[in-house]
Amino acid sequence: MPSNNNTSKIRYWNIKNIEWRKYIVYIAFVIVFLFFAITLHDQGFTSISNILNITRQTAMISIMAVAMTFVIGAAQIDLSVGSITALTSLVTALILANNGGIIMAVLGGLATGAIIGAINGFFITKINIPAFLVTLGTMGITRGLAMWITDTAAVPISNNTYNFIFGLGDIYGFPILFIWTLVILIIGHFVLNYTPFGKYTLATGGKEEAAKYTGVNTQKIKFMVMLFSGIMASFAGLLYAGRMQAGRYSYGEGDELSVIAAVILGGTSLSGGTGSVIGSVFGSLMMGMINNGLIIAGLSVSQQMIVRGVIIILAVALGSKTNTKN
């Protein structure tokens, strides 16, 4: 029988060796929620309508964060996702405006992201240009195309069915945007954790040379994660268009940074090899909750940016520190 002293040491060792980085986002989420719930309890922060509104506001970031988890997990980066949403929204709106039908509009929108994602993947894997530089270039090109094709004019969407399915609808009291987020979350979590593709993705990001020796086609994995990211960004563009009932070149400005921050907050390492789809979505929700709380509190835009930046830095720093200790 081990002594009480030895048992205490074993328990302490187990606690000390927990990978705290995986849980930082959930701890931070609860702390932030409790803070706003207490300080803004009389301003409707915890009301059901406001909670649902947060899920609507964060849906597009959450969906792109699911795909970005694969990208960063494979030790890549995608800066083009925000601009893809804008171009997709315009392509979709233009097809609908020309009586192309919902199916054609959706396929056209998704094809937009798939093409850009494939271009990113090609230059990364075949020309060996770093993902940061490739996607920085396609970010500018795609945003420019979005501005050019309509001369910066918005394209309204009057198709009520489309707007219901991809933005404004509610099913049994739940926003359709929340339902789409949940569906993508479940699929992404399953693929990353329970399929060979998910395991190969993390292996590619962790130790690429070792992954090659075990038979993993790391170039193909890199191409596929960039393709997936482009498609999910275009899907977010469909949701932007449906929620705002129009296509605009300005959609998604700065979203790439919010998406990357959400993924890092969720426990994914920028160096690759790890990833949590659920953590990424919680990171997105936490950022949306912070934005919502600061707006209700009456802070100016500049003050919101400062507070949000401080919170993100502290959360990431804490996660990195606990990960290093372990």
Secondary structure, 3 states (H helix, E strand, C coil): CCCHHHHHHHHHHHHHCCCHHHCHHHHHHHHHHHHHHHHCHHHCCCCHHHHHHHHHHHHHHHHHHHHHHHHHHCCCCCCCHHHHHHHHHHHHHHHHHCCCCHHHHHHHHHHHHHHHHHHHHHHHHCCCCCHHHHHHHHHHHHHHHHHHCCCCCCEECCCHHHHHHHHHCEECCEEHHHHHHHHHHHHHHHHHHHCHHHHHHHHHHHCHHHHHHCCCCHHHHHHHHHHHHHHHHHHHHHHHHHHHCEECCCCCCCHHHHHHHHHHHCCCCCCCCCCCHHHHHHHHHHHHHHHHHHHHCCCCHHHHHHHHHHHHHHHHHHHHHHHHHC
